Amino acid sequence: MSHMSEGFESDNAHSMLQSVAYVAFQELATRIAHRNTGHHSGDPLCDQLLAKIANDENLHMVFYRNLLKAALEIAPDQAMRAIADVVTDFRMPGHGIPGFERAAAQIAIGGIYNLRIHHDDVLQPVLRKLRVMEVTGLGPVGQQAQDELGVFLDGLDSQATKFDERQAALLARRAAAAAAKQQ
């Protein structure tokens, strides 16, 4: 409750463009987390409620993504820098809550929100829609940011693959243990 009453100030948002970039990704991340939570809840009412909330989050994301698109057209170097800064240091708003790391690990293991989801379902759709990696005519600042973003995304994809492999191995071990127990 103290986290909610004290408010949240993003680590990622230091400028107007960084704020816009942050919420373009954060709103989609929240939409997906809410939607997956509803699906995993096993409660039809919870699923319906979180689906409605997720729809609102999607509207927010589209608004901010459109602002970010306009920023890329008006100030491509500054917008690209903001996007790279936010993507490479992205954290969800709740990260300051005591015990967040443990909860985040449980959420990842449960398949609600993890590195693969973050890479494939949050970052990539926004970046593709904005055609961030296709922007040309950037100055040195924008080009460096675009390059950093490409390197980061490759590394994140590798990390997500390792997570997926560890998760699959864990599930296989659990299945084997359950099968052995039944015999």
N, C-alpha and C positions, 0 to 999 in steps of 0.2 A: 504494500500500500504506500510505503514511503516513496518508492520509485515513481508511482503515479502522481502523488501529490507534489513532488519536487520538480516534475517535468523531465524532459529529455532534451539534451543538446547534442547534436550529432558531432562525432569526431571528424567526420568526412566533410562537413559543410563549412568552408571558410570564406567562400565568396558566393555571390548570387548564382553563378553558373555551377559551382559545385553543389549548391543546395538543390538546384533543378535536376542535375545529373543524379544526385543521391536519391531523390524521391522517385525519379523515373524507374530506377531499379528496385528500390525498397518497396514501392507499392505493388509491383509484380511479385516480388518475393513474399510479401504478406498475403497477397491473393492466393498464391500457390500453397503456402503453409496452411492457411485457413481451409482451403478446399480439401487438401489432403487430410487435415485433422478431422474434418467432417466425415470423409470417406472411411477413415480408420476408426471412428468412434463406435461404429456398430449401432448407433442410435439414429433412426430416421429423422426425428425432429432436430437433433443436433446437426445432422448432415444438411437439412434444409436451411436452417438458420445460418450456418457457416457458408452455404452456397450464396445466400443473399448478401452477406457481408463481403464475400469474395467478389461478387459482381460489382459492388461499390468500389472495392479496391481497384478493380480493372478499369473503371471509369477514371479514377484518379491517375492511374498509370498512363492511360492514353493521353490525358491532358498534359502531364509533365513530359511525356515522350515527344509530343508535338512541340512543346516549348523548346525542348532540347534540339529537335530537328531545325527549328527556326534559328536557334543559336549557332548551329553548325553552318548555316547558310550566311548568317550575318558576321559572325566572328569565329571562323573555323579553327584557327590556332588555339584560341582561348577555350573554346568548347571542347576541343579534342583533349587539351590538357586537363580540363575538369573531369571529363569522362574517364581518362586514364587514372587520375588520382583517386576517383571514387571507386572504380572497379577494382583497382589493385589493393585498396584498403577498406573494402566493404565490410561493414558490421551491421547487424540488425539492431533496431532501437533498444531491445531488452538486454543488450550485452552488459549493462551496468548492474543488473539485478543480482543480488547474492545467489549463488548456486546456478547461474546461467550456463556456465560451461558444462556442468553435469547434465542439465536439462537439454542443452543443445546436442550433447552426445547421444542421449536417449532418443531425441527427435530424429537424429541422423540414422541411428540404428533401426528405428521404427519405420524409416522410409518416408517420413513426413517432409523433411527438408534436410538435404545433405549436399555434399560437393557436386555430385552428378546433377542433381536437380538445379542447384545454383548455376552451374555452367550451362547445362543444356536448356533449361526451361526459364531461366531468368536472364542471364547475361546475353546468351546468343540471340534470342528473339529480338531483344531491344537493339542490340548492335547490328543485327541483320537488317531490321526495319529502317534503321538510321543510315545503313550502308557505311558504317564507320570505317571499316577496313578498306573501303573503295574510294574514300575521299582523296582527291588529288589537289595539287596546287597549294599544299600546306607550306608554311614557312618552317624554319628550323625547330621552333618550339612545338608546333603541331606535328611535324614529322617524327620528332623524338617521342612524343606522347603516343602516337600511333604505333611506332615500333615497340615501345614498352608494353603497350596493350597486347600486341600480338604475342610477344614472348610470355607475358603473364598468362594469357589464355591457354597457350600450349602447356605451360607448367600446371595450370589448374586442371586441365583435361587429364594429364598424367596422374596427378594426385587423386582425382575422382576415379580413375581406372583402378588404382591401387586400393582405394577404399572399397570399390565394388568387388574386387577380387577377394579381399579379406572378408567382406560380408558374405559372399558366396561360400567361401571355405567354412566360415562359422556356421552357416545354415546347413551345410553338408554334414559337418560334425554333429550338429544337434539332431539331424534326421537319422544319422547312423546310430547315435546313442539311443534314440527313441525306438528304432527298429530292433536294436540289440536287447533293449529292456523288455520288449514285447515277446521275445523268443524265450 
